[in-house]
Amino acid sequence: MFGTHFYNKRVRTTVSIFGSLFNNIHVIRTNSSNEVISQVKVPLSYAPKRNFLERLSSMDNGEEAERRVAMKLPRMSFEIVDLAYDPIRQLPKVNAYRESLSTDNTKDRKVYTGVPYNIQFQLNIYAKSQDDALQIVEQIIPYFAPQYNLTVKPFADYPNVKEDVPVVLQGVTFSDDYESGLEQRRTIIYTLDFQMKINFYGPDRDQSIIREVNSPLSILTDLQNNPPLETINITPDPIGVSPDSDYGFNVKYLDNDGNEI
C-alpha cells in the first residue's frame, strides 16, 4: 500500500482557492459630502493570527517605530486551523473516475473514491475603524447562506472531471482591544470561521479493459483432463464501446473446435 509516491496537491490547491475568494476586496473612504476621496484594496496574506497580534503589540510599544516599519490597516489574513475526517460523506470505495488512454478504448486510467475531509479556515480582518471593518465584512457574508459552492477540477490528468466544493461560513466573532490612552493604537478584529469540504485521492492506476470472456462448460470438474462440452464467448456490443457508455452483450456458444453452435 505504501511506497508508491504520489502528490495531488489537494491542501495546497484548497488554500489557493480559499484565498482567491477574498483577494479583491476594497474599502472606500468618503468625506462629509459623501464624495469618494480614496479607495484601498485590502491586502490578504496566509499567516497565523498571532503573528499579526504580536506585530501590532510591538507597534504599541514603540518597537516598530524604531525599525520605521508600519503595518497599514485594514488588512486580512487567513490560516488552516483544523483538518478532520468526515464519515458522513464517505462513498463506496469501488466508485472510480476513469479516463481513456487509447482511441480504441482498450486501456484506461482510473482513480478510486476519495476520502472526505473538512478543512477549517479562519479569516481575520484587521482595521482601525468600525466602518472599514464592516465594509469588508459586508462584502463577504452575503455570499454565504451559509454555504457557497465552488466547482473545481481535482485532477490535472482528468480535465473532464469536476466536483463541487462547499465553503460554509460557520460563525463571525468580533474583538476591539482599545481601552484608553493616546499611546495605544486601536485595532478592531473580525474573525470569520469557514469549513471547506474536500476529498483526498490516492494514486491513479493504468489498466487494460477486458473485451472478451470465454467460459468453458462441462459436467465434469476436471477440465484439465476432460475437455469442456462447449464454451460461452461473451463480448460487448458494440465491441469498441467506452466502459462508461450503455452497451449490451453478444453471447456465443462454441464447440471444442471454436465453431459457433
MOCORLIN-V598730 format. One line per field, one symbol per residue. psi: psi as a letter, one per 20 degrees, with the letter a starting at -180 (. if undefined). burial: + if it has 9 or more other C-alpha atoms within 8 Angstrom, else -. A space follows every 10 residues. Layout:
psi: ???
burial: ???
This chain:
psi: gqhopqoikg gghggggghi hjjlpqpppr ahjkppiqpp poqpqoqqhh ghhhghhhhh iihhhhikpp opqrrqqqqp iqoqqnhhjp rpiiqqpqpp iqhjkiqrpq prpropqppp qpppppqhqh ggghgggiig hiioljqppq proiphimhi pqqpopopoi rpqqqojpfr phippppppp pppqpporpp qaqrppqqpp ippooqpqiq inihioqqhr ppppqqorhk qqhirpraqp pqpqaijjqp .
burial: ---------+ --------+- -++-++++-+ -----+--+- -+-+---++- ----++-+++ --+++----- ---+++++++ --+--+---+ -----++--+ +---++++++ ++++++++++ +++++++++- -++-+++--+ +--+--++-- --+------- ++--++++++ ---------- -----+++++ ++++++++++ +--------- --+--+++-- --+----+++ +++++++--+ +-------++ -+++++---- -
